[in-house]
Amino acid sequence: MSNARTEQNQKKLIRIIAEVLRCDPALINENTRLASLPAWNSLANINLIVAVEEQFNIEATPKMLTEMTSFEGIMSILDRLGAS
């Protein structure tokens, strides 16, 4: 995946996480573990998965869902699927 697409996906993912968790985008970076964000709970987890699938036009497998615990984990999935 090109650096421009990766950077675009990173910005898009930060926006999605911030919107779903109603938090400051400045709190989110490549080292962010989602459970460390104040609004994180099981419902937020489901809402985030749905938002990521819709916004990136992907369908996460059950194995992928277990990887969606951090910014880096979600980006890894997006890269593997060639999402944009």
PyMOL CGO cylinders between C-alpha atoms (Angstrom):
from pymol import cmd
from pymol.cgo import CYLINDER

trace = [
    CYLINDER, 0.00, 0.00, 0.00, 1.32, 3.42, -0.87, 0.3, 1, 1, 1, 1, 1, 1,
    CYLINDER, 1.32, 3.42, -0.87, 2.42, 5.82, 1.85, 0.3, 1, 1, 1, 1, 1, 1,
    CYLINDER, 2.42, 5.82, 1.85, -0.18, 8.37, 0.70, 0.3, 1, 1, 1, 1, 1, 1,
    CYLINDER, -0.18, 8.37, 0.70, -2.99, 5.81, 1.01, 0.3, 1, 1, 1, 1, 1, 1,
    CYLINDER, -2.99, 5.81, 1.01, -1.69, 4.64, 4.39, 0.3, 1, 1, 1, 1, 1, 1,
    CYLINDER, -1.69, 4.64, 4.39, -1.55, 8.22, 5.65, 0.3, 1, 1, 1, 1, 1, 1,
    CYLINDER, -1.55, 8.22, 5.65, -5.05, 8.87, 4.30, 0.3, 1, 1, 1, 1, 1, 1,
    CYLINDER, -5.05, 8.87, 4.30, -6.34, 5.71, 6.03, 0.3, 1, 1, 1, 1, 1, 1,
    CYLINDER, -6.34, 5.71, 6.03, -4.65, 6.72, 9.28, 0.3, 1, 1, 1, 1, 1, 1,
    CYLINDER, -4.65, 6.72, 9.28, -6.34, 10.12, 9.25, 0.3, 1, 1, 1, 1, 1, 1,
    CYLINDER, -6.34, 10.12, 9.25, -9.68, 8.55, 8.36, 0.3, 1, 1, 1, 1, 1, 1,
    CYLINDER, -9.68, 8.55, 8.36, -9.35, 5.95, 11.14, 0.3, 1, 1, 1, 1, 1, 1,
    CYLINDER, -9.35, 5.95, 11.14, -8.46, 8.62, 13.71, 0.3, 1, 1, 1, 1, 1, 1,
    CYLINDER, -8.46, 8.62, 13.71, -11.57, 10.54, 12.69, 0.3, 1, 1, 1, 1, 1, 1,
    CYLINDER, -11.57, 10.54, 12.69, -13.75, 7.43, 12.96, 0.3, 1, 1, 1, 1, 1, 1,
    CYLINDER, -13.75, 7.43, 12.96, -12.40, 6.45, 16.38, 0.3, 1, 1, 1, 1, 1, 1,
    CYLINDER, -12.40, 6.45, 16.38, -12.78, 10.01, 17.67, 0.3, 1, 1, 1, 1, 1, 1,
    CYLINDER, -12.78, 10.01, 17.67, -16.37, 10.22, 16.42, 0.3, 1, 1, 1, 1, 1, 1,
    CYLINDER, -16.37, 10.22, 16.42, -17.45, 6.82, 17.76, 0.3, 1, 1, 1, 1, 1, 1,
    CYLINDER, -17.45, 6.82, 17.76, -15.76, 7.31, 21.13, 0.3, 1, 1, 1, 1, 1, 1,
    CYLINDER, -15.76, 7.31, 21.13, -16.50, 11.04, 21.28, 0.3, 1, 1, 1, 1, 1, 1,
    CYLINDER, -16.50, 11.04, 21.28, -12.93, 11.89, 22.17, 0.3, 1, 1, 1, 1, 1, 1,
    CYLINDER, -12.93, 11.89, 22.17, -10.28, 14.34, 21.07, 0.3, 1, 1, 1, 1, 1, 1,
    CYLINDER, -10.28, 14.34, 21.07, -8.50, 13.05, 17.94, 0.3, 1, 1, 1, 1, 1, 1,
    CYLINDER, -8.50, 13.05, 17.94, -5.24, 14.21, 19.53, 0.3, 1, 1, 1, 1, 1, 1,
    CYLINDER, -5.24, 14.21, 19.53, -5.57, 11.28, 21.97, 0.3, 1, 1, 1, 1, 1, 1,
    CYLINDER, -5.57, 11.28, 21.97, -5.29, 8.79, 19.10, 0.3, 1, 1, 1, 1, 1, 1,
    CYLINDER, -5.29, 8.79, 19.10, -2.03, 7.71, 17.46, 0.3, 1, 1, 1, 1, 1, 1,
    CYLINDER, -2.03, 7.71, 17.46, -0.32, 4.55, 16.24, 0.3, 1, 1, 1, 1, 1, 1,
    CYLINDER, -0.32, 4.55, 16.24, 0.36, 3.46, 19.84, 0.3, 1, 1, 1, 1, 1, 1,
    CYLINDER, 0.36, 3.46, 19.84, -3.23, 3.85, 21.07, 0.3, 1, 1, 1, 1, 1, 1,
    CYLINDER, -3.23, 3.85, 21.07, -4.82, 0.82, 22.70, 0.3, 1, 1, 1, 1, 1, 1,
    CYLINDER, -4.82, 0.82, 22.70, -8.55, 1.35, 22.37, 0.3, 1, 1, 1, 1, 1, 1,
    CYLINDER, -8.55, 1.35, 22.37, -9.27, 0.14, 25.91, 0.3, 1, 1, 1, 1, 1, 1,
    CYLINDER, -9.27, 0.14, 25.91, -7.16, 3.05, 27.20, 0.3, 1, 1, 1, 1, 1, 1,
    CYLINDER, -7.16, 3.05, 27.20, -9.64, 5.61, 25.85, 0.3, 1, 1, 1, 1, 1, 1,
    CYLINDER, -9.64, 5.61, 25.85, -12.19, 6.88, 28.42, 0.3, 1, 1, 1, 1, 1, 1,
    CYLINDER, -12.19, 6.88, 28.42, -15.35, 6.03, 26.45, 0.3, 1, 1, 1, 1, 1, 1,
    CYLINDER, -15.35, 6.03, 26.45, -14.25, 2.49, 25.55, 0.3, 1, 1, 1, 1, 1, 1,
    CYLINDER, -14.25, 2.49, 25.55, -16.71, -0.28, 26.43, 0.3, 1, 1, 1, 1, 1, 1,
    CYLINDER, -16.71, -0.28, 26.43, -18.31, -3.27, 24.71, 0.3, 1, 1, 1, 1, 1, 1,
    CYLINDER, -18.31, -3.27, 24.71, -20.94, -1.17, 22.95, 0.3, 1, 1, 1, 1, 1, 1,
    CYLINDER, -20.94, -1.17, 22.95, -18.28, 1.25, 21.71, 0.3, 1, 1, 1, 1, 1, 1,
    CYLINDER, -18.28, 1.25, 21.71, -16.36, -1.77, 20.42, 0.3, 1, 1, 1, 1, 1, 1,
    CYLINDER, -16.36, -1.77, 20.42, -19.34, -2.92, 18.33, 0.3, 1, 1, 1, 1, 1, 1,
    CYLINDER, -19.34, -2.92, 18.33, -20.04, 0.60, 17.08, 0.3, 1, 1, 1, 1, 1, 1,
    CYLINDER, -20.04, 0.60, 17.08, -16.40, 1.06, 16.08, 0.3, 1, 1, 1, 1, 1, 1,
    CYLINDER, -16.40, 1.06, 16.08, -16.29, -2.23, 14.19, 0.3, 1, 1, 1, 1, 1, 1,
    CYLINDER, -16.29, -2.23, 14.19, -19.46, -1.33, 12.28, 0.3, 1, 1, 1, 1, 1, 1,
    CYLINDER, -19.46, -1.33, 12.28, -18.15, 2.16, 11.50, 0.3, 1, 1, 1, 1, 1, 1,
    CYLINDER, -18.15, 2.16, 11.50, -14.79, 0.84, 10.26, 0.3, 1, 1, 1, 1, 1, 1,
    CYLINDER, -14.79, 0.84, 10.26, -16.50, -1.77, 8.09, 0.3, 1, 1, 1, 1, 1, 1,
    CYLINDER, -16.50, -1.77, 8.09, -18.86, 0.81, 6.60, 0.3, 1, 1, 1, 1, 1, 1,
    CYLINDER, -18.86, 0.81, 6.60, -16.35, 3.62, 6.10, 0.3, 1, 1, 1, 1, 1, 1,
    CYLINDER, -16.35, 3.62, 6.10, -13.64, 1.39, 4.59, 0.3, 1, 1, 1, 1, 1, 1,
    CYLINDER, -13.64, 1.39, 4.59, -16.07, -0.93, 2.78, 0.3, 1, 1, 1, 1, 1, 1,
    CYLINDER, -16.07, -0.93, 2.78, -14.65, -4.09, 4.37, 0.3, 1, 1, 1, 1, 1, 1,
    CYLINDER, -14.65, -4.09, 4.37, -16.07, -7.09, 6.20, 0.3, 1, 1, 1, 1, 1, 1,
    CYLINDER, -16.07, -7.09, 6.20, -14.07, -8.21, 9.20, 0.3, 1, 1, 1, 1, 1, 1,
    CYLINDER, -14.07, -8.21, 9.20, -13.77, -11.91, 9.94, 0.3, 1, 1, 1, 1, 1, 1,
    CYLINDER, -13.77, -11.91, 9.94, -14.11, -13.20, 13.51, 0.3, 1, 1, 1, 1, 1, 1,
    CYLINDER, -14.11, -13.20, 13.51, -10.30, -13.52, 13.71, 0.3, 1, 1, 1, 1, 1, 1,
    CYLINDER, -10.30, -13.52, 13.71, -9.90, -9.90, 12.58, 0.3, 1, 1, 1, 1, 1, 1,
    CYLINDER, -9.90, -9.90, 12.58, -12.32, -8.77, 15.29, 0.3, 1, 1, 1, 1, 1, 1,
    CYLINDER, -12.32, -8.77, 15.29, -9.90, -10.08, 17.91, 0.3, 1, 1, 1, 1, 1, 1,
    CYLINDER, -9.90, -10.08, 17.91, -7.15, -7.96, 16.34, 0.3, 1, 1, 1, 1, 1, 1,
    CYLINDER, -7.15, -7.96, 16.34, -9.20, -4.74, 16.47, 0.3, 1, 1, 1, 1, 1, 1,
    CYLINDER, -9.20, -4.74, 16.47, -8.00, -3.76, 19.93, 0.3, 1, 1, 1, 1, 1, 1,
    CYLINDER, -8.00, -3.76, 19.93, -5.60, -1.02, 18.93, 0.3, 1, 1, 1, 1, 1, 1,
    CYLINDER, -5.60, -1.02, 18.93, -5.05, 1.61, 16.27, 0.3, 1, 1, 1, 1, 1, 1,
    CYLINDER, -5.05, 1.61, 16.27, -2.13, -0.40, 14.93, 0.3, 1, 1, 1, 1, 1, 1,
    CYLINDER, -2.13, -0.40, 14.93, -4.22, -3.60, 14.85, 0.3, 1, 1, 1, 1, 1, 1,
    CYLINDER, -4.22, -3.60, 14.85, -6.99, -1.95, 12.84, 0.3, 1, 1, 1, 1, 1, 1,
    CYLINDER, -6.99, -1.95, 12.84, -4.48, -0.36, 10.46, 0.3, 1, 1, 1, 1, 1, 1,
    CYLINDER, -4.48, -0.36, 10.46, -2.86, -3.77, 9.92, 0.3, 1, 1, 1, 1, 1, 1,
    CYLINDER, -2.86, -3.77, 9.92, -6.22, -5.22, 8.91, 0.3, 1, 1, 1, 1, 1, 1,
    CYLINDER, -6.22, -5.22, 8.91, -6.93, -2.30, 6.58, 0.3, 1, 1, 1, 1, 1, 1,
    CYLINDER, -6.93, -2.30, 6.58, -3.51, -2.72, 4.96, 0.3, 1, 1, 1, 1, 1, 1,
    CYLINDER, -3.51, -2.72, 4.96, -4.00, -6.47, 4.48, 0.3, 1, 1, 1, 1, 1, 1,
    CYLINDER, -4.00, -6.47, 4.48, -7.41, -5.91, 2.88, 0.3, 1, 1, 1, 1, 1, 1,
    CYLINDER, -7.41, -5.91, 2.88, -6.15, -3.06, 0.68, 0.3, 1, 1, 1, 1, 1, 1,
    CYLINDER, -6.15, -3.06, 0.68, -8.80, -0.76, 2.14, 0.3, 1, 1, 1, 1, 1, 1,
    CYLINDER, -8.80, -0.76, 2.14, -9.07, 2.88, 1.16, 0.3, 1, 1, 1, 1, 1, 1,
]
cmd.load_cgo(trace, "trace")
